[in-house]
Amino acid sequence: MHQNKHHLVENCNKVLKTMIIADIKNIILSMKKTKFVLIIAILLITGFKSYTQIQYSMKFETGYLIFKRHTIQIDPGPGWKGYNLKGHDGCNLNVINGIKFNDKIFVGVGIGYSNFNGSSGISAYSDLEYLPLKTKLSPLINFKVGYNHLWNQNKNGTGTTMAEFNLGMNYRVTPKLGAYIKSGVLFMQQSMLIPLSLGVRF
């Protein structure tokens, strides 16, 4: 009789231990699931917040292009009609569409019109701009890379790669409206030019 009671107590203890271990495992599993759900929720909220910081933006620019020098030297031969750009200063207009991230980085594509003493040209390019500060007045860094076609003295004109680098200052009129001035160096049509540009973004 005493042995039967002893076995019964042991069996009860084993059952209780098994139930307690099972409950602990369920609690841990439930905590892991809760933690997992919280992590997913935080990631989704963070991702949504980051997404809302991406905004459509547009820029309009106008400028004056100062001719500095030809980047190649050509030995004139029969039929040569002269350099693509004959050494005249010019002016240009640009429209750029793109997106901005955190009000600091702008990535877009643009088209431009230029005129050099009667020789007209068009450009298509990618545009990258960085504003290191979110203050009213901030420096800016700008890159453009693309293609320029100039209708000059050559039949059908000439097309070349264009590359431009600028430094300038940006003034935030409102959170969504800004005005800027910049200058740098522009390479296209066998020539090096100094662009002086004014622009607005919104």
Backbone as a chain_set.jsonl record, in Angstrom:
{"seq": "MHQNKHHLVENCNKVLKTMIIADIKNIILSMKKTKFVLIIAILLITGFKSYTQIQYSMKFETGYLIFKRHTIQIDPGPGWKGYNLKGHDGCNLNVINGIKFNDKIFVGVGIGYSNFNGSSGISAYSDLEYLPLKTKLSPLINFKVGYNHLWNQNKNGTGTTMAEFNLGMNYRVTPKLGAYIKSGVLFMQQSMLIPLSLGVRF", "coords": {"N": [[0.837, -1.2, 0.0], [1.879, 1.202, 0.889], [3.944, 1.447, -0.992], [2.462, 1.752, -3.344], [1.308, 4.255, -2.928], [3.619, 5.797, -2.932], [4.54, 5.443, -5.567], [2.39, 6.64, -6.857], [2.621, 9.318, -6.028], [5.109, 9.952, -7.197], [4.45, 9.686, -9.899], [2.573, 11.737, -10.136], [4.217, 13.948, -9.615], [5.902, 13.796, -11.834], [4.079, 14.265, -13.887], [3.275, 16.872, -13.208], [5.74, 18.231, -13.492], [6.154, 17.847, -16.229], [3.956, 19.261, -17.231], [4.541, 21.83, -16.283], [6.995, 22.368, -17.608], [6.078, 22.271, -20.233], [4.31, 24.472, -20.179], [6.136, 26.534, -19.702], [7.649, 26.406, -22.062], [5.658, 27.085, -23.913], [5.135, 29.692, -23.074], [7.624, 30.925, -23.615], [7.725, 30.525, -26.394], [5.498, 31.984, -27.124], [6.363, 34.535, -26.347], [8.487, 34.848, -28.104], [7.103, 34.908, -30.517], [5.613, 37.223, -30.132], [7.677, 39.093, -29.908], [8.767, 38.826, -32.453], [6.61, 39.744, -34.016], [6.531, 42.39, -33.105], [9.036, 43.311, -33.988], [8.698, 43.096, -36.78], [6.611, 44.941, -37.077], [7.897, 47.313, -36.276], [9.846, 47.513, -38.284], [8.188, 47.818, -40.525], [6.917, 50.252, -39.916], [9.149, 51.946, -39.816], [10.063, 51.661, -42.439], [7.877, 52.714, -43.839], [7.961, 55.314, -42.919], [10.409, 56.131, -43.974], [9.785, 55.917, -46.651], [7.888, 57.935, -46.941], [9.532, 60.111, -46.875], [10.539, 60.375, -49.371], [10.141, 62.325, -52.136], [8.507, 63.772, -55.0], [10.107, 66.046, -57.219], [10.927, 69.128, -58.929], [13.074, 71.045, -61.086], [13.995, 74.236, -62.381], [16.288, 75.843, -64.46], [18.422, 78.499, -65.48], [21.105, 79.906, -67.324], [24.447, 81.259, -67.953], [27.012, 80.546, -70.214], [30.387, 80.436, -70.179], [32.908, 80.415, -72.482], [36.018, 78.732, -72.304], [38.259, 77.174, -73.301], [39.375, 75.006, -76.006], [39.341, 71.492, -75.725], [40.787, 69.704, -77.158], [43.35, 69.592, -79.651], [43.39, 70.221, -83.04], [44.817, 69.433, -86.122], [44.32, 71.234, -88.886], [42.826, 69.934, -91.818], [42.054, 68.964, -95.261], [38.703, 69.758, -95.975], [38.007, 70.16, -93.344], [35.9, 71.82, -91.097], [36.159, 73.34, -88.894], [36.258, 73.744, -85.283], [33.851, 72.071, -83.161], [32.543, 73.81, -81.417], [32.869, 77.196, -81.728], [34.158, 78.946, -80.023], [32.568, 80.84, -78.833], [30.709, 82.486, -76.221], [27.731, 81.351, -74.464], [24.215, 80.705, -73.739], [21.809, 79.018, -71.641], [18.913, 76.911, -70.968], [17.261, 74.842, -68.632], [15.311, 72.002, -67.688], [14.482, 69.899, -65.093], [13.383, 66.823, -63.885], [12.633, 64.824, -61.037], [13.323, 62.918, -58.022], [13.477, 63.529, -54.496], [15.339, 62.808, -51.545], [14.915, 62.844, -48.14], [15.113, 65.619, -48.188], [17.688, 66.237, -48.885], [19.134, 64.829, -50.872], [18.951, 64.813, -54.36], [17.806, 63.195, -57.228], [17.594, 62.952, -60.671], [16.347, 63.382, -64.089], [17.119, 65.358, -66.921], [16.413, 67.872, -69.451], [17.845, 70.123, -71.779], [18.268, 73.351, -73.348], [20.47, 75.106, -75.435], [22.316, 77.951, -76.671], [24.687, 79.238, -78.837], [25.772, 81.961, -80.094], [23.952, 81.804, -82.255], [24.159, 79.121, -82.953], [22.344, 76.405, -82.136], [21.588, 74.061, -79.503], [20.757, 70.896, -77.927], [20.343, 69.086, -74.874], [20.42, 66.01, -73.039], [20.305, 64.455, -69.942], [21.47, 62.935, -66.861], [20.941, 63.901, -63.468], [22.417, 64.705, -60.428], [22.225, 65.807, -57.154], [23.353, 67.209, -54.08], [22.582, 68.342, -50.86], [24.187, 69.2, -48.083], [23.255, 70.275, -45.655], [20.292, 70.963, -43.674], [19.477, 73.47, -43.204], [18.311, 76.916, -43.607], [20.062, 78.19, -45.4], [22.262, 76.527, -47.437], [25.187, 74.819, -48.599], [25.66, 73.4, -51.892], [26.189, 70.517, -53.953], [26.63, 69.46, -57.22], [26.142, 67.222, -59.958], [26.192, 66.465, -63.425], [25.623, 64.286, -66.108], [25.598, 63.325, -69.457], [24.284, 63.679, -72.772], [24.992, 65.823, -75.518], [23.778, 67.635, -78.288], [24.697, 69.627, -80.96], [23.748, 71.969, -83.355], [25.703, 72.995, -85.659], [28.252, 74.308, -87.858], [28.742, 71.969, -89.198], [27.308, 69.379, -91.244], [24.16, 68.218, -90.27], [24.967, 68.684, -87.685], [26.8, 68.136, -84.552], [27.332, 65.573, -82.123], [28.114, 64.965, -78.738], [29.452, 63.55, -75.662], [28.467, 64.974, -72.52], [29.615, 66.473, -69.517], [29.274, 67.732, -66.3], [30.179, 69.636, -63.447], [29.33, 71.192, -60.424], [29.472, 73.674, -57.809], [27.692, 75.352, -55.224], [25.242, 77.542, -53.654], [22.29, 77.05, -51.779], [19.069, 78.329, -51.056], [16.438, 77.927, -48.848], [13.334, 78.848, -49.406], [10.74, 78.126, -48.641], [9.658, 75.062, -46.976], [9.24, 73.47, -49.245], [10.052, 74.925, -51.427], [12.828, 76.218, -53.102], [15.69, 78.264, -53.886], [18.604, 78.68, -55.879], [22.111, 79.213, -56.577], [24.864, 78.525, -58.658], [28.082, 77.37, -59.828], [30.698, 76.067, -61.938], [32.33, 73.651, -63.803], [32.093, 72.691, -67.213], [32.147, 70.191, -69.621], [31.947, 69.654, -73.033], [31.317, 69.132, -76.539], [34.014, 69.223, -77.527], [35.087, 71.164, -75.883], [35.798, 73.278, -73.037], [33.853, 74.822, -70.61], [32.634, 77.445, -68.442], [29.958, 77.317, -66.43], [27.462, 79.558, -65.268], [24.878, 79.561, -63.16], [21.418, 80.029, -62.324], [18.688, 78.905, -60.359], [15.489, 77.369, -59.544], [13.753, 75.236, -57.282], [11.091, 72.978, -56.645]], "CA": [[0.0, 0.0, 0.0], [2.815, 2.347, 0.981], [4.656, 1.541, -2.278], [1.521, 2.281, -4.342], [1.204, 5.701, -2.688], [4.891, 6.393, -3.354], [4.52, 5.481, -7.045], [1.382, 7.623, -7.267], [3.21, 10.649, -5.82], [6.129, 10.145, -8.231], [3.769, 9.903, -11.175], [1.992, 13.088, -10.081], [5.329, 14.899, -9.756], [6.356, 13.76, -13.232], [3.051, 14.948, -14.69], [3.364, 18.307, -12.912], [6.964, 18.744, -14.13], [5.913, 17.881, -17.679], [3.037, 20.368, -17.511], [5.254, 23.099, -16.041], [7.953, 22.552, -18.713], [5.294, 22.587, -21.431], [3.825, 25.842, -20.035], [7.284, 27.447, -19.887], [7.971, 26.409, -23.497], [4.608, 27.856, -24.582], [5.341, 31.11, -22.748], [8.805, 31.377, -24.377], [7.337, 30.572, -27.796], [4.599, 33.128, -27.277], [7.187, 35.748, -26.262], [9.247, 34.955, -29.351], [6.175, 35.343, -31.556], [5.302, 38.63, -29.859], [8.875, 39.849, -30.268], [8.859, 38.791, -33.91], [5.578, 40.647, -34.527], [6.967, 43.756, -32.798], [10.144, 43.649, -34.886], [8.111, 43.32, -38.095], [5.855, 46.2, -37.01], [8.871, 48.414, -36.244], [10.437, 47.607, -39.621], [7.187, 48.378, -41.438], [6.742, 51.672, -39.59], [10.374, 52.64, -40.247], [10.069, 51.672, -43.901], [6.864, 53.663, -44.295], [8.461, 56.658, -42.627], [11.448, 56.423, -44.962], [9.127, 56.096, -47.943], [7.241, 59.236, -46.974], [10.561, 61.127, -47.032], [10.858, 60.436, -50.79], [9.156, 63.21, -52.742], [8.738, 64.244, -56.368], [10.611, 67.417, -57.248], [11.267, 69.651, -60.26], [13.974, 72.203, -61.066], [14.164, 75.053, -63.572], [17.573, 76.542, -64.405], [18.882, 79.308, -66.601], [22.497, 80.247, -67.053], [25.354, 81.808, -68.948], [28.127, 79.62, -70.415], [31.602, 81.162, -70.582], [33.876, 79.556, -73.167], [37.381, 78.876, -71.799], [39.251, 76.663, -74.256], [39.109, 73.718, -76.622], [40.008, 70.422, -74.97], [41.655, 68.963, -78.092], [43.982, 70.392, -80.704], [43.22, 69.55, -84.332], [45.607, 69.946, -87.25], [43.337, 71.361, -89.972], [43.071, 69.232, -93.07], [41.028, 69.225, -96.282], [37.325, 69.5, -95.595], [37.727, 70.46, -91.938], [35.063, 73.014, -91.015], [36.392, 74.045, -87.644], [35.862, 73.084, -84.043], [32.397, 71.965, -82.948], [32.148, 75.067, -80.79], [33.866, 78.102, -82.294], [34.773, 79.833, -79.045], [31.624, 81.854, -78.373], [29.923, 82.24, -75.014], [26.351, 80.988, -74.778], [23.245, 80.685, -72.651], [21.042, 77.77, -71.655], [17.731, 76.705, -70.136], [17.168, 73.429, -68.267], [14.183, 71.512, -66.895], [14.885, 68.612, -64.516], [12.378, 66.137, -63.07], [13.25, 63.759, -60.265], [12.852, 62.675, -56.666], [14.429, 63.937, -53.462], [15.37, 61.964, -50.36], [15.251, 63.551, -46.894], [15.413, 67.026, -48.492], [19.134, 66.409, -49.032], [19.633, 64.237, -52.114], [18.05, 64.892, -55.51], [18.202, 62.39, -58.383], [16.616, 63.197, -61.727], [16.755, 63.45, -65.496], [16.817, 66.683, -67.419], [16.641, 68.257, -70.841], [18.294, 71.504, -71.823], [18.443, 74.055, -74.621], [21.585, 76.054, -75.384], [22.53, 78.732, -77.887], [26.016, 79.86, -78.922], [25.879, 82.888, -81.226], [23.162, 81.302, -83.37], [24.221, 77.657, -83.025], [21.479, 75.877, -81.079], [21.871, 72.698, -79.073], [19.904, 70.299, -76.901], [21.038, 68.139, -73.996], [19.648, 65.083, -72.203], [21.306, 64.075, -68.951], [21.088, 62.581, -65.491], [21.298, 64.99, -62.558], [22.555, 64.306, -59.029], [22.521, 66.98, -56.332], [23.426, 66.923, -52.641], [22.586, 69.46, -49.92], [24.637, 68.601, -46.817], [22.579, 70.845, -44.489], [18.856, 71.208, -43.786], [19.259, 74.847, -42.771], [17.8, 77.82, -44.643], [21.123, 78.378, -46.377], [23.096, 75.328, -47.457], [25.973, 74.583, -49.813], [25.171, 72.31, -52.729], [27.114, 69.849, -54.872], [25.805, 69.002, -58.341], [26.78, 66.523, -61.076], [25.366, 66.14, -64.585], [26.295, 63.484, -67.136], [24.636, 63.001, -70.504], [24.589, 63.831, -74.206], [24.672, 67.126, -76.097], [23.827, 67.736, -79.75], [24.796, 71.029, -81.369], [23.618, 72.21, -84.785], [26.744, 73.976, -85.978], [28.607, 74.411, -89.271], [28.793, 70.632, -89.784], [26.023, 68.862, -91.693], [23.433, 67.509, -89.203], [25.505, 69.033, -86.385], [27.694, 67.183, -83.888], [26.893, 65.103, -80.821], [29.19, 64.519, -77.85], [29.137, 63.385, -74.241], [28.614, 66.167, -71.694], [29.826, 66.215, -68.094], [29.286, 69.024, -65.607], [30.323, 69.608, -61.982], [29.065, 72.523, -59.88], [29.318, 73.976, -56.386], [26.894, 76.555, -55.088], [24.501, 77.766, -52.417], [20.844, 76.888, -51.903], [18.288, 79.016, -50.025], [15.099, 77.351, -48.706], [12.313, 79.884, -49.216], [9.778, 77.377, -47.832], [10.119, 73.666, -46.955], [9.147, 72.827, -50.564], [10.532, 75.837, -52.468], [14.191, 76.668, -52.897], [16.377, 78.975, -54.961], [20.029, 78.399, -55.755], [23.084, 79.72, -57.537], [25.982, 77.583, -58.704], [29.037, 77.497, -60.919], [31.669, 74.971, -61.928], [33.0, 73.399, -65.073], [31.295, 71.899, -68.144], [32.877, 69.672, -70.779], [31.126, 69.141, -74.137], [31.631, 69.664, -77.861], [35.459, 69.472, -77.615], [35.346, 72.448, -75.223], [35.619, 73.471, -71.597], [33.11, 76.041, -70.351], [32.299, 77.76, -67.056], [28.536, 77.67, -66.326], [26.95, 80.367, -64.16], [23.472, 79.166, -63.214], [20.411, 80.349, -61.316], [17.623, 77.93, -60.479], [14.481, 77.202, -58.503], [13.261, 73.878, -57.117], [9.828, 72.897, -55.886]], "C": [[0.875, 1.255, 0.0], [3.55, 2.558, -0.342], [3.75, 2.132, -3.357], [1.363, 3.788, -4.187], [2.458, 6.42, -3.189], [4.946, 6.521, -4.882], [3.53, 6.529, -7.544], [1.911, 9.054, -7.14], [4.246, 10.946, -6.895], [5.495, 10.43, -9.577], [3.156, 11.297, -11.236], [3.07, 14.158, -10.274], [5.819, 14.971, -11.198], [5.377, 14.5, -14.137], [3.125, 16.448, -14.486], [4.59, 18.944, -13.575], [6.777, 18.882, -15.634], [5.017, 19.051, -18.053], [3.726, 21.719, -17.339], [6.226, 23.404, -17.18], [7.221, 22.942, -19.99], [4.787, 24.034, -21.382], [4.945, 26.849, -20.263], [7.646, 27.554, -21.364], [6.951, 27.235, -24.273], [4.771, 29.349, -24.335], [6.5, 31.687, -23.554], [8.455, 31.52, -25.85], [6.424, 31.755, -28.072], [5.364, 34.444, -27.238], [7.973, 35.959, -27.542], [8.351, 35.449, -30.48], [5.837, 36.816, -31.403], [6.462, 39.53, -30.264], [9.022, 39.935, -31.78], [7.864, 39.766, -34.545], [5.973, 42.102, -34.288], [8.077, 44.212, -33.731], [9.62, 43.949, -36.29], [7.369, 44.652, -38.141], [6.793, 47.402, -37.041], [9.497, 48.615, -37.62], [9.464, 48.227, -40.611], [6.981, 49.864, -41.193], [7.938, 52.484, -40.065], [10.424, 52.751, -41.761], [9.073, 52.658, -44.456], [7.321, 55.092, -44.078], [9.52, 57.064, -43.632], [10.819, 56.696, -46.31], [8.492, 57.473, -48.047], [8.256, 60.369, -47.123], [11.065, 61.204, -48.476], [9.768, 61.234, -51.479], [9.545, 63.553, -54.17], [9.195, 65.696, -56.319], [10.958, 67.813, -58.681], [12.177, 70.861, -60.103], [13.941, 72.909, -62.428], [15.47, 75.836, -63.411], [17.766, 77.391, -65.656], [20.303, 79.751, -66.29], [23.241, 80.822, -68.241], [26.584, 80.906, -69.006], [29.323, 80.381, -70.973], [32.586, 80.187, -71.223], [35.283, 79.83, -72.624], [38.43, 78.404, -72.812], [38.73, 75.387, -74.907], [39.921, 72.649, -75.89], [40.876, 69.539, -75.854], [42.227, 69.941, -79.111], [43.929, 69.605, -82.01], [44.091, 70.242, -85.373], [44.68, 70.025, -88.46], [43.776, 70.622, -91.23], [41.988, 69.57, -94.073], [39.626, 68.863, -95.772], [36.989, 69.795, -94.141], [37.0, 71.796, -91.831], [35.222, 73.775, -89.707], [35.928, 73.244, -86.443], [34.331, 73.063, -83.907], [31.826, 73.247, -82.371], [33.236, 76.082, -81.107], [34.452, 79.093, -81.305], [33.868, 80.929, -78.555], [31.032, 81.458, -77.012], [28.489, 81.912, -75.406], [25.459, 81.11, -73.562], [22.451, 79.389, -72.738], [19.845, 77.826, -70.72], [17.612, 75.208, -69.87], [15.911, 73.168, -67.452], [14.555, 70.116, -66.416], [13.751, 68.073, -63.658], [13.048, 65.014, -62.294], [12.602, 63.564, -58.915], [13.929, 63.122, -55.685], [14.24, 63.067, -52.225], [15.771, 62.805, -49.154], [15.589, 65.023, -47.096], [16.909, 67.291, -48.64], [19.654, 65.94, -50.385], [18.564, 64.329, -53.186], [18.641, 64.067, -56.643], [17.152, 62.589, -59.465], [17.206, 63.116, -63.118], [16.31, 64.798, -66.035], [17.02, 66.824, -68.913], [17.005, 69.741, -70.838], [18.39, 72.042, -73.231], [19.58, 75.039, -74.453], [21.72, 76.768, -76.72], [23.881, 79.433, -77.803], [26.085, 80.687, -80.202], [25.161, 82.334, -82.466], [23.201, 79.802, -83.557], [23.445, 77.082, -81.84], [21.844, 74.437, -80.749], [20.858, 72.217, -78.054], [20.736, 69.288, -76.115], [20.018, 67.251, -73.296], [20.641, 64.463, -71.23], [20.664, 63.585, -67.658], [21.652, 63.649, -64.559], [21.318, 64.461, -61.124], [22.975, 65.528, -58.22], [22.453, 66.622, -54.85], [23.482, 68.219, -51.853], [22.977, 68.915, -48.551], [23.904, 69.101, -45.58], [21.089, 71.029, -44.758], [18.488, 72.616, -43.315], [18.721, 75.685, -43.924], [18.801, 77.993, -45.778], [22.066, 77.184, -46.304], [23.953, 75.306, -48.709], [25.346, 73.45, -50.615], [26.289, 71.792, -53.621], [26.266, 69.217, -55.973], [26.663, 68.354, -59.432], [25.758, 66.323, -62.189], [26.209, 65.339, -65.577], [25.256, 63.123, -68.183], [25.173, 63.23, -71.894], [24.163, 65.212, -74.672], [24.785, 67.061, -77.615], [23.751, 69.204, -80.134], [24.685, 71.131, -82.882], [24.547, 73.36, -85.153], [27.027, 73.982, -87.478], [28.677, 73.052, -89.968], [27.384, 70.16, -90.178], [25.415, 67.979, -90.601], [23.977, 67.793, -87.803], [26.436, 67.969, -85.82], [27.135, 66.828, -82.508], [28.061, 64.593, -80.0], [28.634, 64.247, -76.446], [29.286, 64.732, -73.536], [28.775, 65.743, -70.234], [29.992, 67.56, -67.401], [29.373, 68.809, -64.098], [30.173, 71.026, -61.461], [29.085, 72.528, -58.364], [28.508, 75.252, -56.271], [26.248, 76.671, -53.728], [23.003, 77.671, -52.71], [20.147, 77.603, -50.749], [16.876, 78.439, -50.012], [14.107, 78.478, -48.406], [11.199, 79.341, -48.328], [10.291, 75.935, -47.777], [10.11, 72.993, -48.328], [9.689, 73.679, -51.703], [11.929, 76.319, -52.128], [14.728, 77.401, -54.109], [17.872, 78.776, -54.771], [20.834, 79.072, -56.864], [24.275, 78.78, -57.506], [26.864, 77.868, -59.909], [30.053, 76.363, -60.819], [32.368, 74.85, -63.259], [32.144, 72.45, -65.906], [32.172, 71.48, -69.324], [31.885, 69.128, -71.801], [31.621, 69.764, -75.441], [33.1, 70.099, -77.987], [35.891, 70.725, -76.847], [35.15, 72.359, -73.713], [34.955, 74.821, -71.389], [32.891, 76.219, -68.849], [30.822, 78.151, -67.011], [28.249, 78.521, -65.086], [25.438, 80.212, -64.175], [22.662, 79.673, -62.029], [19.266, 79.359, -61.484], [16.644, 77.985, -59.324], [14.075, 75.744, -58.47], [11.964, 73.922, -56.317], [9.276, 71.479, -55.974]], "O": [[0.66, 2.206, -0.751], [3.758, 3.694, -0.769], [4.204, 2.918, -4.189], [1.291, 4.517, -5.177], [2.381, 7.495, -3.783], [5.342, 7.555, -5.419], [3.79, 7.221, -8.528], [1.688, 9.892, -8.013], [4.274, 12.046, -7.448], [5.945, 11.309, -10.311], [3.216, 11.961, -12.271], [2.873, 15.137, -10.994], [6.111, 16.047, -11.719], [5.774, 15.254, -15.027], [3.051, 17.217, -15.444], [4.51, 20.034, -14.141], [7.174, 19.878, -16.239], [5.257, 19.747, -19.04], [3.528, 22.635, -18.137], [6.29, 24.533, -17.666], [7.665, 23.816, -20.736], [4.82, 24.743, -22.387], [4.754, 27.873, -20.918], [7.917, 28.645, -21.866], [7.311, 27.992, -25.175], [4.58, 30.169, -25.233], [6.399, 32.781, -24.108], [8.83, 32.501, -26.491], [6.542, 32.434, -29.091], [5.062, 35.364, -27.998], [8.118, 37.085, -28.017], [8.754, 36.282, -31.292], [5.778, 37.565, -32.378], [6.27, 40.581, -30.876], [9.36, 40.988, -32.322], [8.199, 40.509, -35.469], [5.778, 42.951, -35.157], [8.072, 45.346, -34.21], [10.033, 44.923, -36.918], [7.477, 45.4, -39.113], [6.533, 48.385, -37.735], [9.661, 49.748, -38.073], [9.849, 49.056, -41.436], [6.881, 50.648, -42.137], [7.783, 53.562, -40.638], [10.78, 53.796, -42.306], [9.361, 53.364, -45.423], [7.11, 55.967, -44.918], [9.539, 58.205, -44.094], [11.252, 57.591, -47.035], [8.542, 58.11, -49.1], [7.872, 61.486, -47.468], [11.937, 62.021, -48.774], [8.595, 60.866, -51.417], [10.724, 63.621, -54.517], [8.732, 66.477, -55.488], [11.242, 66.967, -59.528], [12.079, 71.607, -59.129], [13.868, 72.268, -63.476], [15.725, 76.421, -62.358], [17.323, 77.029, -66.746], [20.66, 79.946, -65.129], [22.74, 80.866, -69.365], [27.136, 80.542, -67.968], [29.282, 80.901, -72.088], [33.042, 79.244, -70.577], [35.698, 80.982, -72.494], [39.365, 79.134, -73.139], [37.777, 74.771, -74.43], [41.059, 72.891, -75.488], [41.628, 68.708, -75.344], [41.641, 70.988, -79.386], [44.373, 68.459, -82.071], [44.101, 71.468, -85.488], [44.293, 68.992, -89.006], [44.935, 70.681, -91.641], [41.1, 70.371, -93.783], [39.414, 67.789, -95.21], [35.83, 69.696, -93.737], [37.437, 72.791, -92.409], [34.501, 74.739, -89.447], [35.288, 72.202, -86.578], [33.625, 73.91, -84.455], [30.763, 73.71, -82.782], [34.404, 75.855, -80.789], [35.179, 80.0, -81.71], [34.339, 81.871, -77.918], [30.878, 80.278, -76.698], [28.076, 82.16, -76.539], [25.885, 81.558, -72.498], [22.425, 78.738, -73.783], [19.767, 78.658, -69.816], [17.834, 74.396, -70.768], [15.498, 73.992, -66.636], [14.902, 69.25, -67.218], [13.22, 68.783, -62.803], [13.925, 64.329, -62.818], [11.47, 63.992, -58.688], [15.121, 63.101, -55.99], [13.129, 62.647, -51.904], [16.843, 63.41, -49.145], [16.277, 65.617, -46.266], [17.351, 68.435, -48.534], [20.52, 66.584, -50.977], [17.41, 63.969, -52.956], [19.816, 64.209, -56.983], [15.959, 62.419, -59.215], [18.388, 62.826, -63.304], [15.259, 65.317, -65.655], [17.697, 66.019, -69.552], [16.532, 70.509, -70.001], [18.571, 71.29, -74.189], [19.655, 75.735, -73.44], [21.298, 76.262, -77.76], [24.179, 80.126, -76.83], [26.417, 80.166, -81.267], [25.689, 82.386, -83.577], [22.352, 79.253, -84.258], [23.841, 77.251, -80.686], [22.341, 73.693, -81.595], [20.186, 73.014, -77.4], [21.698, 68.716, -76.627], [18.902, 67.677, -72.998], [21.702, 63.994, -71.641], [19.478, 63.798, -67.407], [22.706, 64.227, -64.825], [20.355, 63.847, -60.665], [23.951, 66.2, -58.551], [21.607, 65.836, -54.424], [24.31, 69.088, -52.125], [22.175, 68.23, -47.916], [23.92, 68.428, -44.549], [20.668, 71.223, -45.898], [17.319, 72.907, -43.059], [18.677, 75.233, -45.068], [18.444, 77.951, -46.955], [22.602, 76.869, -45.241], [23.502, 75.729, -49.774], [24.592, 72.64, -50.076], [27.206, 72.524, -53.992], [25.294, 68.517, -55.687], [27.736, 68.843, -59.784], [24.59, 66.043, -61.92], [27.361, 65.678, -65.846], [24.162, 62.668, -67.848], [26.353, 63.009, -72.169], [23.111, 65.716, -74.277], [25.743, 66.515, -78.161], [22.86, 69.932, -79.695], [25.425, 70.471, -83.612], [24.217, 74.534, -84.98], [26.137, 73.692, -88.278], [28.671, 72.989, -91.197], [26.4, 70.501, -89.523], [26.086, 67.093, -90.072], [23.502, 67.207, -86.83], [26.813, 67.023, -86.512], [26.548, 67.665, -81.823], [28.909, 63.864, -80.513], [27.524, 64.65, -76.099], [30.135, 65.54, -73.913], [28.154, 64.782, -69.779], [30.75, 68.418, -67.855], [28.727, 67.919, -63.544], [30.798, 71.954, -61.974], [28.763, 71.532, -57.717], [28.617, 76.139, -57.118], [26.641, 76.0, -52.774], [22.519, 78.144, -53.738], [20.577, 77.5, -49.6], [16.189, 78.452, -51.033], [14.053, 78.991, -47.288], [10.765, 80.003, -47.385], [11.262, 75.609, -48.46], [10.874, 72.057, -48.563], [9.779, 73.204, -52.835], [12.189, 76.77, -51.012], [14.271, 77.181, -55.23], [18.357, 78.71, -53.641], [20.315, 79.439, -57.918], [24.654, 78.292, -56.441], [26.451, 78.515, -60.871], [30.244, 75.777, -59.753], [32.927, 75.817, -63.777], [31.542, 71.518, -65.373], [32.847, 72.304, -69.94], [31.079, 68.252, -71.487], [32.271, 70.809, -75.428], [33.398, 71.186, -78.481], [36.949, 71.288, -77.131], [34.442, 71.493, -73.199], [35.413, 75.838, -71.91], [32.956, 75.256, -68.084], [30.463, 79.218, -67.508], [28.738, 78.23, -63.994], [24.778, 80.68, -65.103], [23.144, 79.739, -60.898], [18.905, 79.007, -62.608], [16.921, 78.563, -58.273], [14.052, 75.08, -59.507], [11.767, 74.77, -55.447], [8.222, 71.19, -55.408]]}, "num_chains": 1, "name": "protein.A"}
